[in-house]
Amino acid sequence: MNNESLWSAVRSELELNLSPGNFATWIAPLALLSLKESGGKSILTIACPSVFHKNQISERYLGQIAAVAEKALKKKCEIKLAVKQRAVKQKKGRRGSGEGEDLFSVDIAKMEREAYLEAAARVGLSAALTFKNFAVSGSNEVAHAAARTAAKSPGQVYRLVFVYGGVGVGKTHLMQAVGHEILAKNPDAAVVYCTGEEFTNEIIEAIRNKTTANFRHKYRQARVLLLDDVQFIGGKETVQEEFFHTFNAVHKEGGQVVLTSDRLPNEIAGLEDRLRSRFEGGLTVDIQPPGFELRTAILLIKAQQLNMELPMRVAQVVAANVESTRKLEGVLLRLSGEQVAKKEALTEELAMALLNKINGETVRLKSRVTATQVVRLVAEYYQLKTTDIRGERRLKTVALPRQVVMYLLRKELRLSLKEVGRVLGGRDHSTVLHGQEKVSRLLSESEDLRLDVINIRKQIYQNRGKV
């Protein structure tokens, strides 16, 4: 019996045993690639149109196909599955003829898309955080390339990718894009995504409810582990112990791990040495705050997602006046609301009016922050005394923190040079100006200083109103 007659016999038998819908959906697109004899049995290699289709055949129909083949050949058969795009080119025709599909057939591409979307939702990925919606520039191109490689070849090139950077620079977006890419190719991939806080809460609940076995199965069976804000587990012994074993389990099986953090591994307070060494053993890449061009591109992408017509000049006006990536989206939503309310076209004038309004709100917010509070928080951050900041000592360990205070008082509280000088022990305006400009220059060069300023700003507004 040749290949063609064998496969025709197998198809005919399966057609009788399956419902018309299942036959047209799963069996009709298959093709017999080869038939070989080995060790007294026949080996049939069958082509499937996609990885998703292959997985479904393997789980649901492999035994039936083997049984029908053994009946036709009268000997033991082994079925092997391979992926060949569009194994059978179908046209309209008689069902089961091998020449076409009928009314019961379905769009395989649509089914794969639905399976991917279902898998992404199950894992907890946001539909918007894909590579397609990620704007790339010099500030994030290395991290983007690393994430692309991890998604294309999970666990093969970079088994651990550690992405760090400040708030709102796109770390979570990039991490979730890796998950989307992998699930789009294989919806059955064992992908697990969570934040450091969620991982912590889950292990606490598992201990409380005596379900640690379920917890460990969920995480240790993962072949792609995506953990956001890993710095959250610092200082938590039980959580770190569990994550250590989870990391090792995924790594041992050749899985892919992607971690994000707001700081480098050696800067995570309370992180155990054994975890730090593993984190540092992977590929570490940073994402810097977006420049003007990238902010403009982000606005245009987000506007497209909102089905919003955003003129380039309006996007550029907003990008020139708003540095925070997260604030960009808020401004865009408010612009959309203003446009709908006023029934006007989006113009540069409308954008500037809204930005002035937002700046006014920001000034009122910042008016609740005192200069004394800024000095105290900077001193605490650098483990100094407030008298050191206000004093005359010019040691480097004191000089830079003092200049950071100058920068923050000028930028955040909008104090005059004279007012800043008075707060810092009567320094003249030229000294204050020099300190502010030095920090501004260093922020474009030093990732460490950028993280310091971001963290201090966060503390300032979290402690707003406290003296």
PELIN-V145994 format. One record per residue. RES is the residue in three letters. SS is DSSP state (H for helix, E for strand, - for the rest). D_FIRST is the distance of its C-alpha to the first C-alpha in Angstrom with 1 decimal. Layout:
# PELIN-V145994
res: (RES:RES)
ss: (SS:SS)
d_first: (D_FIRST:D_FIRST)
This chain:
# PELIN-V145994
res: (MET:ASN:ASN:GLU:SER:LEU:TRP:SER:ALA:VAL:ARG:SER:GLU:LEU:GLU:LEU:ASN:LEU:SER:PRO:GLY:ASN:PHE:ALA:THR:TRP:ILE:ALA:PRO:LEU:ALA:LEU:LEU:SER:LEU:LYS:GLU:SER:GLY:GLY:LYS:SER:ILE:LEU:THR:ILE:ALA:CYS:PRO:SER:VAL:PHE:HIS:LYS:ASN:GLN:ILE:SER:GLU:ARG:TYR:LEU:GLY:GLN:ILE:ALA:ALA:VAL:ALA:GLU:LYS:ALA:LEU:LYS:LYS:LYS:CYS:GLU:ILE:LYS:LEU:ALA:VAL:LYS:GLN:ARG:ALA:VAL:LYS:GLN:LYS:LYS:GLY:ARG:ARG:GLY:SER:GLY:GLU:GLY:GLU:ASP:LEU:PHE:SER:VAL:ASP:ILE:ALA:LYS:MET:GLU:ARG:GLU:ALA:TYR:LEU:GLU:ALA:ALA:ALA:ARG:VAL:GLY:LEU:SER:ALA:ALA:LEU:THR:PHE:LYS:ASN:PHE:ALA:VAL:SER:GLY:SER:ASN:GLU:VAL:ALA:HIS:ALA:ALA:ALA:ARG:THR:ALA:ALA:LYS:SER:PRO:GLY:GLN:VAL:TYR:ARG:LEU:VAL:PHE:VAL:TYR:GLY:GLY:VAL:GLY:VAL:GLY:LYS:THR:HIS:LEU:MET:GLN:ALA:VAL:GLY:HIS:GLU:ILE:LEU:ALA:LYS:ASN:PRO:ASP:ALA:ALA:VAL:VAL:TYR:CYS:THR:GLY:GLU:GLU:PHE:THR:ASN:GLU:ILE:ILE:GLU:ALA:ILE:ARG:ASN:LYS:THR:THR:ALA:ASN:PHE:ARG:HIS:LYS:TYR:ARG:GLN:ALA:ARG:VAL:LEU:LEU:LEU:ASP:ASP:VAL:GLN:PHE:ILE:GLY:GLY:LYS:GLU:THR:VAL:GLN:GLU:GLU:PHE:PHE:HIS:THR:PHE:ASN:ALA:VAL:HIS:LYS:GLU:GLY:GLY:GLN:VAL:VAL:LEU:THR:SER:ASP:ARG:LEU:PRO:ASN:GLU:ILE:ALA:GLY:LEU:GLU:ASP:ARG:LEU:ARG:SER:ARG:PHE:GLU:GLY:GLY:LEU:THR:VAL:ASP:ILE:GLN:PRO:PRO:GLY:PHE:GLU:LEU:ARG:THR:ALA:ILE:LEU:LEU:ILE:LYS:ALA:GLN:GLN:LEU:ASN:MET:GLU:LEU:PRO:MET:ARG:VAL:ALA:GLN:VAL:VAL:ALA:ALA:ASN:VAL:GLU:SER:THR:ARG:LYS:LEU:GLU:GLY:VAL:LEU:LEU:ARG:LEU:SER:GLY:GLU:GLN:VAL:ALA:LYS:LYS:GLU:ALA:LEU:THR:GLU:GLU:LEU:ALA:MET:ALA:LEU:LEU:ASN:LYS:ILE:ASN:GLY:GLU:THR:VAL:ARG:LEU:LYS:SER:ARG:VAL:THR:ALA:THR:GLN:VAL:VAL:ARG:LEU:VAL:ALA:GLU:TYR:TYR:GLN:LEU:LYS:THR:THR:ASP:ILE:ARG:GLY:GLU:ARG:ARG:LEU:LYS:THR:VAL:ALA:LEU:PRO:ARG:GLN:VAL:VAL:MET:TYR:LEU:LEU:ARG:LYS:GLU:LEU:ARG:LEU:SER:LEU:LYS:GLU:VAL:GLY:ARG:VAL:LEU:GLY:GLY:ARG:ASP:HIS:SER:THR:VAL:LEU:HIS:GLY:GLN:GLU:LYS:VAL:SER:ARG:LEU:LEU:SER:GLU:SER:GLU:ASP:LEU:ARG:LEU:ASP:VAL:ILE:ASN:ILE:ARG:LYS:GLN:ILE:TYR:GLN:ASN:ARG:GLY:LYS:VAL)
ss: (-:-:H:H:H:H:H:H:H:H:H:H:H:H:H:H:H:-:-:H:H:H:H:H:H:H:H:-:-:-:E:E:E:E:E:E:E:E:-:-:E:E:E:E:E:E:E:E:-:-:H:H:H:H:H:H:H:H:H:H:-:H:H:H:H:H:H:H:H:H:H:H:H:-:-:-:E:E:E:E:E:E:E:-:-:-:-:-:-:-:E:E:-:-:-:-:-:-:-:E:E:-:-:-:-:-:-:H:H:H:H:H:H:H:H:H:H:H:H:H:H:H:H:-:-:-:-:-:-:-:H:H:H:-:-:-:-:-:-:-:H:H:H:H:H:H:H:H:H:H:H:H:-:-:-:-:-:-:-:E:E:E:E:E:E:-:-:-:-:-:H:H:H:H:H:H:H:H:H:H:H:H:H:H:H:-:-:-:-:-:E:E:E:E:E:H:H:H:H:H:H:H:H:H:H:H:H:H:H:-:-:H:H:H:H:H:H:H:H:H:-:-:-:E:E:E:E:E:-:H:H:H:H:-:-:-:H:H:H:H:H:H:H:H:H:H:H:H:H:H:H:H:-:-:-:E:E:E:E:E:E:-:-:-:H:H:H:-:-:-:-:-:H:H:H:H:H:H:H:H:-:-:E:E:E:E:E:-:-:-:-:H:H:H:H:H:H:H:H:H:H:H:H:H:H:-:-:-:-:-:-:H:H:H:H:H:H:H:H:H:H:-:-:-:H:H:H:H:H:H:H:H:H:H:H:H:H:H:H:H:H:H:-:-:-:-:-:H:H:H:H:H:H:H:H:H:H:H:H:H:H:H:H:H:H:H:-:-:-:-:H:H:H:H:H:H:H:H:H:H:H:-:-:-:-:H:H:H:H:H:-:-:-:-:-:H:H:H:H:H:H:H:H:H:H:H:H:H:H:H:H:-:-:-:-:-:H:H:H:H:H:H:H:-:-:-:-:-:H:H:H:H:H:H:H:H:H:H:H:H:H:H:H:-:-:-:H:H:H:H:H:H:H:H:H:H:H:H:H:H:H:H:-:-:-:-:-)
d_first: (0.0:3.8:6.8:8.2:6.3:6.1:9.7:10.7:10.1:12.0:14.6:15.2:15.8:18.0:19.8:20.9:22.2:24.0:27.1:26.7:28.7:26.8:23.4:24.8:26.7:24.2:20.6:20.7:21.8:19.0:16.2:13.3:14.8:12.7:10.3:12.1:12.8:16.5:18.7:16.3:14.7:12.1:14.0:13.1:15.8:16.7:19.4:22.4:25.2:28.1:29.3:30.6:27.2:25.6:28.4:28.0:24.2:25.0:27.8:26.5:22.8:21.2:21.3:19.8:16.8:16.2:16.7:14.3:11.5:12.6:12.7:9.0:7.9:11.2:12.7:15.2:14.3:16.8:17.1:19.1:20.8:22.2:24.6:24.0:26.6:25.2:21.5:21.0:23.8:24.8:26.8:28.2:25.9:24.2:23.2:19.6:18.6:17.9:20.8:23.7:25.7:28.2:31.5:30.2:29.0:31.4:32.6:30.9:33.7:36.3:34.7:34.7:38.3:39.3:37.7:39.6:42.9:42.5:41.9:44.9:47.1:46.1:47.0:50.3:49.9:52.0:50.1:52.5:52.3:49.4:49.3:49.5:52.9:54.2:56.7:56.8:59.9:61.5:62.6:59.1:56.7:56.1:55.4:53.1:51.1:50.9:49.6:47.0:45.7:45.6:43.6:41.1:40.6:41.9:43.2:42.1:45.1:48.1:47.5:50.8:52.5:56.1:57.5:61.3:63.8:66.4:66.2:64.3:62.8:59.1:58.0:56.4:54.8:53.2:52.0:50.5:48.8:46.9:45.6:44.7:42.7:40.7:40.0:39.1:36.2:35.3:37.1:36.2:38.0:40.7:43.7:47.2:50.3:53.9:57.4:59.5:61.6:58.7:57.4:60.9:61.3:57.9:58.7:62.2:60.7:58.1:61.0:63.1:60.4:59.0:55.5:55.2:51.9:50.4:52.1:50.8:47.2:47.4:48.7:47.2:43.6:44.1:42.2:44.5:48.1:50.5:54.2:56.9:60.6:60.0:63.7:64.2:63.2:66.0:68.5:66.4:65.7:63.4:61.3:61.1:60.1:57.2:56.2:56.3:53.7:51.6:51.7:50.8:47.8:46.3:47.2:45.7:42.3:42.4:43.3:45.4:49.0:51.3:54.9:57.8:61.5:64.8:65.8:64.6:63.5:66.8:68.8:67.2:70.1:69.3:65.8:65.1:64.8:61.3:60.0:62.0:60.6:57.0:57.8:59.4:56.4:54.2:54.6:57.8:58.4:61.1:61.4:64.8:66.6:65.4:67.6:68.7:65.7:63.2:65.3:65.2:61.4:61.1:63.3:61.3:58.0:59.6:61.1:57.7:56.3:59.3:58.7:62.2:63.6:65.3:67.1:66.9:70.6:70.8:68.1:70.1:73.3:71.7:70.0:73.3:75.1:72.6:71.2:69.4:65.7:65.9:69.2:67.5:65.3:68.3:70.3:67.4:67.3:71.0:70.9:68.4:70.7:73.8:72.0:71.1:74.6:76.5:74.1:74.6:72.3:71.6:74.2:75.6:78.8:77.0:75.1:78.4:80.1:77.5:77.5:81.3:81.0:78.5:80.7:83.6:81.7:80.8:84.4:85.5:82.9:84.0:87.6:87.0:86.2:89.3:90.0:91.0:87.7:85.8:88.0:87.5:83.6:83.4:85.7:83.6:80.3:81.7:83.5:87.0:90.1:91.3:94.5:92.4:90.9:94.3:96.2:97.0:94.7:92.6:90.1:86.5:85.4:87.8:88.0:84.4:84.3:87.7:86.2:83.2:85.9:87.5:84.2:83.3:86.8:86.7:83.2:82.8:86.4:87.6:90.8:93.1:93.6:97.0:95.7:93.1:95.8:98.0:95.2:94.6:98.2:99.9:97.7:98.4:96.1:95.1:93.7:91.7:90.3:89.4:87.6:85.7:84.6:83.5:81.2:79.8:79.0:77.5:75.2:73.3:73.0:72.7:69.8:71.9:74.8:72.6:71.2:74.8:76.1:73.2:73.8:77.5:77.2:74.9:77.6:80.4:78.9:77.7:81.3:82.9:86.4:86.8:89.7)
